[in-house]
Amino acid sequence: MQTPLKFLTALVLTASAFSASAHGMHKHKPLTFEELPKICQQYFTRAENCYKKAGAKSDFQRNNTKFLFQSLPAADLTQRETMCKIAMDSFAEKTRSLHCE
């Protein structure tokens, strides 16, 4: 359970550092899947497949992933790649607890 908490903390700190406040996120045009860096596309595809398999028990993680997606428009390309790499690197812990991979 500590790894998801670490991931959430890192995500919040990253979003804060990049000035991606809730107010700031809404100032940016939402990104399409095709506009995302490759690592983000891989992460969101992996996450969605896992969440579909895990069902309702993945709601907390699904909401974290949704927050990440909503944060990306406020970040530049390098920041987007970094944020998605952090998410991808911590995803193995989620898959163990959700038994989806």
N, CA, C and O atoms as a Tinker XYZ file with bonds, in Angstrom:
   404  protein
     1  N      0.827000   -1.199000    0.000000    73     2
     2  CA     0.000000    0.000000    0.000000    64     1     3
     3  C      0.864000    1.253000    0.000000    63     2     4     5
     4  O      0.406000    2.325000   -0.396000    81     3
     5  N      2.121000    1.123000    0.446000    73     3     6
     6  CA     2.971000    2.305000    0.510000    64     5     7
     7  C      3.350000    2.814000   -0.864000    63     6     8     9
     8  O      3.472000    4.025000   -1.048000    81     7
     9  N      3.541000    1.933000   -1.840000    73     7    10
    10  CA     3.940000    2.374000   -3.172000    64     9    11
    11  C      2.862000    3.235000   -3.819000    63    10    12    13
    12  O      3.200000    4.277000   -4.380000    81    11
    13  N      1.568000    2.858000   -3.774000    73    11    14
    14  CA     0.560000    3.772000   -4.333000    64    13    15
    15  C      0.557000    5.126000   -3.633000    63    14    16    17
    16  O      0.338000    6.155000   -4.271000    81    15
    17  N      0.799000    5.131000   -2.330000    73    15    18
    18  CA     0.856000    6.395000   -1.605000    64    17    19
    19  C      2.065000    7.212000   -2.066000    63    18    20    21
    20  O      1.962000    8.426000   -2.244000    81    19
    21  N      3.194000    6.559000   -2.258000    73    19    22
    22  CA     4.384000    7.247000   -2.759000    64    21    23
    23  C      4.125000    7.794000   -4.157000    63    22    24    25
    24  O      4.519000    8.917000   -4.473000    81    23
    25  N      3.457000    6.992000   -4.998000    73    23    26
    26  CA     3.150000    7.431000   -6.346000    64    25    27
    27  C      2.240000    8.651000   -6.321000    63    26    28    29
    28  O      2.473000    9.626000   -7.035000    81    27
    29  N      1.208000    8.588000   -5.499000    73    27    30
    30  CA     0.273000    9.704000   -5.398000    64    29    31
    31  C      0.981000   10.948000   -4.889000    63    30    32    33
    32  O      0.753000   12.044000   -5.400000    81    31
    33  N      1.837000   10.791000   -3.890000    73    31    34
    34  CA     2.597000   11.923000   -3.360000    64    33    35
    35  C      3.514000   12.507000   -4.430000    63    34    36    37
    36  O      3.581000   13.724000   -4.598000    81    35
    37  N      4.217000   11.644000   -5.150000    73    35    38
    38  CA     5.107000   12.116000   -6.215000    64    37    39
    39  C      4.322000   12.829000   -7.298000    63    38    40    41
    40  O      4.761000   13.854000   -7.819000    81    39
    41  N      3.162000   12.290000   -7.635000    73    39    42
    42  CA     2.330000   12.904000   -8.659000    64    41    43
    43  C      1.846000   14.274000   -8.231000    63    42    44    45
    44  O      1.868000   15.219000   -9.020000    81    43
    45  N      1.409000   14.387000   -6.991000    73    43    46
    46  CA     0.933000   15.678000   -6.480000    64    45    47
    47  C      2.083000   16.685000   -6.437000    63    46    48    49
    48  O      1.924000   17.836000   -6.844000    81    47
    49  N      3.223000   16.250000   -5.950000    73    47    50
    50  CA     4.377000   17.152000   -5.895000    64    49    51
    51  C      4.827000   17.558000   -7.287000    63    50    52    53
    52  O      5.184000   18.714000   -7.512000    81    51
    53  N      4.813000   16.629000   -8.211000    73    51    54
    54  CA     5.190000   16.927000   -9.589000    64    53    55
    55  C      4.209000   17.920000  -10.184000    63    54    56    57
    56  O      4.609000   18.897000  -10.816000    81    55
    57  N      2.931000   17.667000   -9.981000    73    55    58
    58  CA     1.914000   18.569000  -10.518000    64    57    59
    59  C      2.054000   19.958000   -9.915000    63    58    60    61
    60  O      1.900000   20.958000  -10.616000    81    59
    61  N      2.347000   20.026000   -8.617000    73    59    62
    62  CA     2.534000   21.321000   -7.964000    64    61    63
    63  C      3.756000   22.026000   -8.509000    63    62    64    65
    64  O      3.726000   23.231000   -8.760000    81    63
    65  N      4.821000   21.284000   -8.691000    73    63    66
    66  CA     6.064000   21.876000   -9.187000    64    65    67
    67  C      5.898000   22.417000  -10.595000    63    66    68    69
    68  O      6.576000   23.369000  -10.983000    81    67
    69  N      5.020000   21.828000  -11.346000    73    67    70
    70  CA     4.798000   22.264000  -12.718000    64    69    71
    71  C      3.615000   23.216000  -12.845000    63    70    72    73
    72  O      3.129000   23.479000  -13.945000    81    71
    73  N      3.167000   23.721000  -11.722000    73    71    74
    74  CA     2.048000   24.665000  -11.672000    64    73    75
    75  C      0.796000   24.116000  -12.333000    63    74    76    77
    76  O      0.093000   24.830000  -13.048000    81    75
    77  N      0.532000   22.874000  -12.094000    73    75    78
    78  CA    -0.643000   22.240000  -12.675000    64    77    79
    79  C     -1.755000   22.193000  -11.644000    63    78    80    81
    80  O     -2.278000   21.122000  -11.335000    81    79
    81  N     -2.113000   23.339000  -11.119000    73    79    82
    82  CA    -3.204000   23.389000  -10.156000    64    81    83
    83  C     -4.504000   23.062000  -10.867000    63    82    84    85
    84  O     -4.573000   23.096000  -12.095000    81    83
    85  N     -5.520000   22.750000  -10.106000    73    83    86
    86  CA    -6.810000   22.433000  -10.729000    64    85    87
    87  C     -7.272000   23.592000  -11.602000    63    86    88    89
    88  O     -7.817000   23.380000  -12.685000    81    87
    89  N     -7.058000   24.801000  -11.139000    73    87    90
    90  CA    -7.443000   25.964000  -11.928000    64    89    91
    91  C     -6.595000   26.044000  -13.200000    63    90    92    93
    92  O     -7.120000   26.307000  -14.282000    81    91
    93  N     -5.311000   25.823000  -13.071000    73    91    94
    94  CA    -4.400000   25.908000  -14.203000    64    93    95
    95  C     -4.641000   24.835000  -15.242000    63    94    96    97
    96  O     -4.462000   25.076000  -16.436000    81    95
    97  N     -5.051000   23.637000  -14.799000    73    95    98
    98  CA    -5.281000   22.550000  -15.740000    64    97    99
    99  C     -6.400000   22.889000  -16.705000    63    98   100   101
   100  O     -6.366000   22.473000  -17.863000    81    99
   101  N     -7.375000   23.628000  -16.251000    73    99   102
   102  CA    -8.520000   23.922000  -17.092000    64   101   103
   103  C     -8.233000   25.027000  -18.111000    63   102   104   105
   104  O     -9.047000   25.274000  -19.001000    81   103
   105  N     -7.102000   25.680000  -17.987000    73   103   106
   106  CA    -6.731000   26.712000  -18.947000    64   105   107
   107  C     -6.148000   26.125000  -20.218000    63   106   108   109
   108  O     -6.012000   26.825000  -21.220000    81   107
   109  N     -5.804000   24.845000  -20.187000    73   107   110
   110  CA    -5.145000   24.202000  -21.311000    64   109   111
   111  C     -6.110000   23.298000  -22.061000    63   110   112   113
   112  O     -6.992000   22.671000  -21.474000    81   111
   113  N     -5.921000   23.249000  -23.360000    73   111   114
   114  CA    -6.726000   22.375000  -24.205000    64   113   115
   115  C     -6.413000   20.919000  -23.852000    63   114   116   117
   116  O     -5.242000   20.546000  -23.773000    81   115
   117  N     -7.429000   20.101000  -23.642000    73   115   118
   118  CA    -7.180000   18.684000  -23.354000    64   117   119
   119  C     -6.396000   18.031000  -24.493000    63   118   120   121
   120  O     -6.550000   18.400000  -25.657000    81   119
   121  N     -5.570000   17.073000  -24.148000    73   119   122
   122  CA    -4.781000   16.357000  -25.141000    64   121   123
   123  C     -5.536000   15.135000  -25.635000    63   122   124   125
   124  O     -6.268000   14.500000  -24.876000    81   123
   125  N     -5.358000   14.815000  -26.891000    73   123   126
   126  CA    -5.880000   13.556000  -27.397000    64   125   127
   127  C     -4.840000   12.476000  -27.128000    63   126   128   129
   128  O     -3.683000   12.780000  -26.838000    81   127
   129  N     -5.244000   11.249000  -27.222000    73   127   130
   130  CA    -4.335000   10.129000  -27.005000    64   129   131
   131  C     -3.143000   10.223000  -27.955000    63   130   132   133
   132  O     -2.008000    9.954000  -27.561000    81   131
   133  N     -3.400000   10.599000  -29.189000    73   131   134
   134  CA    -2.353000   10.679000  -30.212000    64   133   135
   135  C     -1.344000   11.792000  -29.922000    63   134   136   137
   136  O     -0.210000   11.727000  -30.396000    81   135
   137  N     -1.730000   12.796000  -29.164000    73   135   138
   138  CA    -0.836000   13.899000  -28.823000    64   137   139
   139  C      0.089000   13.576000  -27.647000    63   138   140   141
   140  O      1.026000   14.323000  -27.366000    81   139
   141  N     -0.172000   12.485000  -26.977000    73   139   142
   142  CA     0.621000   12.102000  -25.809000    64   141   143
   143  C      1.965000   11.524000  -26.236000    63   142   144   145
   144  O      2.073000   10.918000  -27.303000    81   143
   145  N      2.999000   11.711000  -25.396000    73   143   146
   146  CA     4.268000   11.034000  -25.659000    64   145   147
   147  C      4.061000    9.519000  -25.650000    63   146   148   149
   148  O      3.118000    9.023000  -25.034000    81   147
   149  N      4.927000    8.799000  -26.320000    73   147   150
   150  CA     4.810000    7.344000  -26.447000    64   149   151
   151  C      4.711000    6.656000  -25.080000    63   150   152   153
   152  O      3.907000    5.739000  -24.910000    81   151
   153  N      5.512000    7.086000  -24.114000    73   151   154
   154  CA     5.479000    6.468000  -22.776000    64   153   155
   155  C      4.112000    6.660000  -22.127000    63   154   156   157
   156  O      3.638000    5.777000  -21.412000    81   155
   157  N      3.481000    7.792000  -22.366000    73   155   158
   158  CA     2.146000    8.043000  -21.816000    64   157   159
   159  C      1.114000    7.143000  -22.497000    63   158   160   161
   160  O      0.234000    6.590000  -21.836000    81   159
   161  N      1.222000    7.000000  -23.798000    73   159   162
   162  CA     0.304000    6.114000  -24.513000    64   161   163
   163  C      0.425000    4.691000  -23.976000    63   162   164   165
   164  O     -0.578000    4.012000  -23.756000    81   163
   165  N      1.661000    4.252000  -23.767000    73   163   166
   166  CA     1.886000    2.909000  -23.241000    64   165   167
   167  C      1.305000    2.777000  -21.836000    63   166   168   169
   168  O      0.657000    1.778000  -21.525000    81   167
   169  N      1.529000    3.767000  -20.996000    73   167   170
   170  CA     1.018000    3.717000  -19.623000    64   169   171
   171  C     -0.503000    3.686000  -19.600000    63   170   172   173
   172  O     -1.092000    2.839000  -18.928000    81   171
   173  N     -1.148000    4.595000  -20.322000    73   171   174
   174  CA    -2.610000    4.660000  -20.277000    64   173   175
   175  C     -3.244000    3.411000  -20.877000    63   174   176   177
   176  O     -4.294000    2.975000  -20.405000    81   175
   177  N     -2.639000    2.832000  -21.893000    73   175   178
   178  CA    -3.150000    1.587000  -22.463000    64   177   179
   179  C     -3.011000    0.450000  -21.451000    63   178   180   181
   180  O     -3.948000   -0.318000  -21.233000    81   179
   181  N     -1.835000    0.354000  -20.840000    73   179   182
   182  CA    -1.602000   -0.682000  -19.833000    64   181   183
   183  C     -2.558000   -0.522000  -18.662000    63   182   184   185
   184  O     -3.157000   -1.494000  -18.203000    81   183
   185  N     -2.696000    0.702000  -18.183000    73   183   186
   186  CA    -3.563000    0.956000  -17.040000    64   185   187
   187  C     -5.016000    0.608000  -17.361000    63   186   188   189
   188  O     -5.685000   -0.054000  -16.567000    81   187
   189  N     -5.498000    1.043000  -18.498000    73   187   190
   190  CA    -6.890000    0.781000  -18.854000    64   189   191
   191  C     -7.157000   -0.718000  -18.968000    63   190   192   193
   192  O     -8.198000   -1.196000  -18.516000    81   191
   193  N     -6.231000   -1.461000  -19.564000    73   191   194
   194  CA    -6.398000   -2.914000  -19.669000    64   193   195
   195  C     -6.461000   -3.555000  -18.283000    63   194   196   197
   196  O     -7.268000   -4.452000  -18.039000    81   195
   197  N     -5.612000   -3.093000  -17.395000    73   195   198
   198  CA    -5.594000   -3.613000  -16.029000    64   197   199
   199  C     -6.901000   -3.280000  -15.308000    63   198   200   201
   200  O     -7.504000   -4.149000  -14.678000    81   199
   201  N     -7.330000   -2.042000  -15.399000    73   199   202
   202  CA    -8.532000   -1.608000  -14.682000    64   201   203
   203  C     -9.775000   -2.334000  -15.188000    63   202   204   205
   204  O    -10.669000   -2.653000  -14.404000    81   203
   205  N     -9.837000   -2.593000  -16.487000    73   203   206
   206  CA   -10.972000   -3.348000  -17.026000    64   205   207
   207  C    -11.009000   -4.751000  -16.419000    63   206   208   209
   208  O    -12.068000   -5.255000  -16.045000    81   207
   209  N     -9.845000   -5.360000  -16.330000    73   207   210
   210  CA    -9.769000   -6.715000  -15.786000    64   209   211
   211  C    -10.069000   -6.725000  -14.287000    63   210   212   213
   212  O    -10.723000   -7.644000  -13.793000    81   211
   213  N     -9.599000   -5.718000  -13.566000    73   211   214
   214  CA    -9.755000   -5.682000  -12.109000    64   213   215
   215  C    -11.147000   -5.259000  -11.665000    63   214   216   217
   216  O    -11.567000   -5.590000  -10.556000    81   215
   217  N    -11.863000   -4.538000  -12.504000    73   215   218
   218  CA   -13.216000   -4.114000  -12.149000    64   217   219
   219  C    -13.247000   -3.010000  -11.111000    63   218   220   221
   220  O    -12.366000   -2.151000  -11.079000    81   219
   221  N    -14.266000   -3.035000  -10.263000    73   219   222
   222  CA   -14.521000   -1.950000   -9.310000    64   221   223
   223  C    -13.411000   -1.768000   -8.284000    63   222   224   225
   224  O    -13.243000   -0.671000   -7.752000    81   223
   225  N    -12.654000   -2.814000   -7.998000    73   223   226
   226  CA   -11.589000   -2.671000   -7.003000    64   225   227
   227  C    -10.451000   -1.770000   -7.487000    63   226   228   229
   228  O     -9.551000   -1.438000   -6.716000    81   227
   229  N    -10.491000   -1.376000   -8.761000    73   227   230
   230  CA    -9.443000   -0.500000   -9.298000    64   229   231
   231  C     -9.869000    0.973000   -9.320000    63   230   232   233
   232  O     -9.157000    1.805000   -9.881000    81   231
   233  N    -11.000000    1.303000   -8.728000    73   231   234
   234  CA   -11.516000    2.680000   -8.797000    64   233   235
   235  C    -10.527000    3.726000   -8.286000    63   234   236   237
   236  O    -10.379000    4.780000   -8.906000    81   235
   237  N     -9.854000    3.461000   -7.178000    73   235   238
   238  CA    -8.900000    4.422000   -6.636000    64   237   239
   239  C     -7.757000    4.657000   -7.622000    63   238   240   241
   240  O     -7.406000    5.802000   -7.905000    81   239
   241  N     -7.183000    3.583000   -8.139000    73   239   242
   242  CA    -6.093000    3.712000   -9.097000    64   241   243
   243  C     -6.569000    4.364000  -10.399000    63   242   244   245
   244  O     -5.849000    5.160000  -11.002000    81   243
   245  N     -7.779000    4.020000  -10.822000    73   243   246
   246  CA    -8.342000    4.621000  -12.033000    64   245   247
   247  C     -8.456000    6.139000  -11.875000    63   246   248   249
   248  O     -8.169000    6.885000  -12.811000    81   247
   249  N     -8.870000    6.590000  -10.701000    73   247   250
   250  CA    -8.979000    8.030000  -10.450000    64   249   251
   251  C     -7.607000    8.706000  -10.431000    63   250   252   253
   252  O     -7.471000    9.837000  -10.898000    81   251
   253  N     -6.594000    8.026000   -9.899000    73   251   254
   254  CA    -5.231000    8.566000   -9.951000    64   253   255
   255  C     -4.771000    8.725000  -11.404000    63   254   256   257
   256  O     -4.161000    9.728000  -11.772000    81   255
   257  N     -5.075000    7.725000  -12.207000    73   255   258
   258  CA    -4.690000    7.762000  -13.615000    64   257   259
   259  C     -5.441000    8.879000  -14.344000    63   258   260   261
   260  O     -4.876000    9.561000  -15.198000    81   259
   261  N     -6.698000    9.056000  -14.003000    73   259   262
   262  CA    -7.489000   10.140000  -14.596000    64   261   263
   263  C     -6.898000   11.502000  -14.225000    63   262   264   265
   264  O     -6.824000   12.397000  -15.066000    81   263
   265  N     -6.481000   11.656000  -12.973000    73   263   266
   266  CA    -5.846000   12.904000  -12.532000    64   265   267
   267  C     -4.566000   13.165000  -13.321000    63   266   268   269
   268  O     -4.305000   14.295000  -13.734000    81   267
   269  N     -3.772000   12.121000  -13.526000    73   267   270
   270  CA    -2.546000   12.270000  -14.314000    64   269   271
   271  C     -2.886000   12.754000  -15.718000    63   270   272   273
   272  O     -2.269000   13.697000  -16.216000    81   271
   273  N     -3.857000   12.120000  -16.355000    73   271   274
   274  CA    -4.244000   12.513000  -17.717000    64   273   275
   275  C     -4.695000   13.973000  -17.762000    63   274   276   277
   276  O     -4.360000   14.702000  -18.696000    81   275
   277  N     -5.448000   14.393000  -16.758000    73   275   278
   278  CA    -5.931000   15.774000  -16.711000    64   277   279
   279  C     -4.812000   16.766000  -16.413000    63   278   280   281
   280  O     -4.927000   17.944000  -16.752000    81   279
   281  N     -3.738000   16.308000  -15.787000    73   279   282
   282  CA    -2.605000   17.171000  -15.451000    64   281   283
   283  C     -1.675000   17.416000  -16.638000    63   282   284   285
   284  O     -0.990000   18.438000  -16.683000    81   283
   285  N     -1.642000   16.514000  -17.573000    73   283   286
   286  CA    -0.659000   16.570000  -18.652000    64   285   287
   287  C     -0.727000   17.821000  -19.529000    63   286   288   289
   288  O      0.331000   18.311000  -19.923000    81   287
   289  N     -1.889000   18.367000  -19.860000    73   287   290
   290  CA    -1.900000   19.559000  -20.712000    64   289   291
   291  C     -1.157000   20.751000  -20.114000    63   290   292   293
   292  O     -0.664000   21.602000  -20.855000    81   291
   293  N     -1.071000   20.825000  -18.794000    73   291   294
   294  CA    -0.394000   21.945000  -18.140000    64   293   295
   295  C      1.121000   21.771000  -18.105000    63   294   296   297
   296  O      1.841000   22.693000  -17.723000    81   295
   297  N      1.606000   20.606000  -18.495000    73   295   298
   298  CA     3.038000   20.310000  -18.472000    64   297   299
   299  C      3.614000   20.406000  -19.886000    63   298   300   301
   300  O      2.900000   20.251000  -20.877000    81   299
   301  N      4.926000   20.664000  -19.955000    73   299   302
   302  CA     5.568000   20.649000  -21.271000    64   301   303
   303  C      5.915000   19.198000  -21.628000    63   302   304   305
   304  O      5.691000   18.295000  -20.822000    81   303
   305  N      6.450000   18.972000  -22.810000    73   303   306
   306  CA     6.700000   17.619000  -23.298000    64   305   307
   307  C      7.622000   16.831000  -22.367000    63   306   308   309
   308  O      7.342000   15.670000  -22.071000    81   307
   309  N      8.695000   17.427000  -21.911000    73   307   310
   310  CA     9.630000   16.736000  -21.021000    64   309   311
   311  C      8.954000   16.372000  -19.705000    63   310   312   313
   312  O      9.152000   15.275000  -19.182000    81   311
   313  N      8.166000   17.282000  -19.178000    73   311   314
   314  CA     7.451000   17.024000  -17.931000    64   313   315
   315  C      6.428000   15.906000  -18.119000    63   314   316   317
   316  O      6.264000   15.060000  -17.239000    81   315
   317  N      5.747000   15.899000  -19.250000    73   315   318
   318  CA     4.771000   14.834000  -19.535000    64   317   319
   319  C      5.463000   13.482000  -19.547000    63   318   320   321
   320  O      4.982000   12.523000  -18.944000    81   319
   321  N      6.592000   13.412000  -20.236000    73   319   322
   322  CA     7.330000   12.152000  -20.313000    64   321   323
   323  C      7.774000   11.706000  -18.922000    63   322   324   325
   324  O      7.683000   10.523000  -18.593000    81   323
   325  N      8.249000   12.635000  -18.112000    73   323   326
   326  CA     8.695000   12.315000  -16.757000    64   325   327
   327  C      7.537000   11.813000  -15.903000    63   326   328   329
   328  O      7.666000   10.809000  -15.202000    81   327
   329  N      6.421000   12.502000  -15.962000    73   327   330
   330  CA     5.258000   12.110000  -15.173000    64   329   331
   331  C      4.785000   10.709000  -15.564000    63   330   332   333
   332  O      4.458000    9.901000  -14.695000    81   331
   333  N      4.747000   10.420000  -16.854000    73   331   334
   334  CA     4.292000    9.102000  -17.311000    64   333   335
   335  C      5.315000    8.016000  -16.986000    63   334   336   337
   336  O      4.939000    6.879000  -16.705000    81   335
   337  N      6.586000    8.350000  -17.022000    73   335   338
   338  CA     7.622000    7.378000  -16.651000    64   337   339
   339  C      7.482000    7.011000  -15.176000    63   338   340   341
   340  O      7.587000    5.837000  -14.820000    81   339
   341  N      7.248000    7.993000  -14.324000    73   339   342
   342  CA     7.034000    7.720000  -12.899000    64   341   343
   343  C      5.820000    6.803000  -12.730000    63   342   344   345
   344  O      5.863000    5.839000  -11.966000    81   343
   345  N      4.754000    7.108000  -13.441000    73   343   346
   346  CA     3.539000    6.289000  -13.352000    64   345   347
   347  C      3.806000    4.866000  -13.842000    63   346   348   349
   348  O      3.370000    3.901000  -13.215000    81   347
   349  N      4.518000    4.737000  -14.955000    73   347   350
   350  CA     4.816000    3.415000  -15.510000    64   349   351
   351  C      5.707000    2.621000  -14.557000    63   350   352   353
   352  O      5.481000    1.432000  -14.336000    81   351
   353  N      6.716000    3.279000  -13.996000    73   351   354
   354  CA     7.640000    2.590000  -13.091000    64   353   355
   355  C      6.951000    2.095000  -11.822000    63   354   356   357
   356  O      7.356000    1.077000  -11.262000    81   355
   357  N      5.936000    2.785000  -11.368000    73   355   358
   358  CA     5.247000    2.384000  -10.140000    64   357   359
   359  C      4.045000    1.477000  -10.418000    63   358   360   361
   360  O      3.390000    1.012000   -9.484000    81   359
   361  N      3.759000    1.231000  -11.670000    73   359   362
   362  CA     2.551000    0.486000  -12.006000    64   361   363
   363  C      2.633000   -0.985000  -11.622000    63   362   364   365
   364  O      1.605000   -1.602000  -11.343000    81   363
   365  N      3.810000   -1.548000  -11.602000    73   363   366
   366  CA     3.938000   -2.973000  -11.255000    64   365   367
   367  C      3.346000   -3.269000   -9.882000    63   366   368   369
   368  O      2.735000   -4.318000   -9.677000    81   367
   369  N      3.526000   -2.347000   -8.945000    73   367   370
   370  CA     2.947000   -2.539000   -7.608000    64   369   371
   371  C      1.419000   -2.566000   -7.675000    63   370   372   373
   372  O      0.783000   -3.357000   -6.980000    81   371
   373  N      0.833000   -1.712000   -8.502000    73   371   374
   374  CA    -0.627000   -1.706000   -8.656000    64   373   375
   375  C     -1.111000   -3.024000   -9.228000    63   374   376   377
   376  O     -2.114000   -3.572000   -8.772000    81   375
   377  N     -0.402000   -3.536000  -10.226000    73   375   378
   378  CA    -0.850000   -4.769000  -10.860000    64   377   379
   379  C     -0.791000   -5.937000   -9.889000    63   378   380   381
   380  O     -1.611000   -6.852000   -9.976000    81   379
   381  N      0.158000   -5.924000   -8.969000    73   379   382
   382  CA     0.221000   -6.995000   -7.964000    64   381   383
   383  C     -0.994000   -6.927000   -7.049000    63   382   384   385
   384  O     -1.600000   -7.957000   -6.754000    81   383
   385  N     -1.356000   -5.739000   -6.600000    73   383   386
   386  CA    -2.485000   -5.636000   -5.679000    64   385   387
   387  C     -3.828000   -5.842000   -6.383000    63   386   388   389
   388  O     -4.795000   -6.280000   -5.760000    81   387
   389  N     -3.888000   -5.531000   -7.664000    73   387   390
   390  CA    -5.133000   -5.701000   -8.419000    64   389   391
   391  C     -5.222000   -7.049000   -9.125000    63   390   392   393
   392  O     -6.290000   -7.431000   -9.604000    81   391
   393  N     -4.107000   -7.769000   -9.190000    73   391   394
   394  CA    -4.050000   -9.071000   -9.868000    64   393   395
   395  C     -4.568000   -8.982000  -11.302000    63   394   396   397
   396  O     -5.397000   -9.781000  -11.738000    81   395
   397  N     -4.054000   -7.988000  -12.017000    73   395   398
   398  CA    -4.573000   -7.756000  -13.375000    64   397   399
   399  C     -3.542000   -8.008000  -14.469000    63   398   400   401
   400  O     -3.858000   -7.862000  -15.650000    81   399
   401  N     -2.331000   -8.377000  -14.108000    73   399   402
   402  CA    -1.319000   -8.721000  -15.117000    64   401   403
   403  C     -0.656000  -10.011000  -14.733000    63   402   404
   404  O      0.228000  -10.487000  -15.445000    81   403
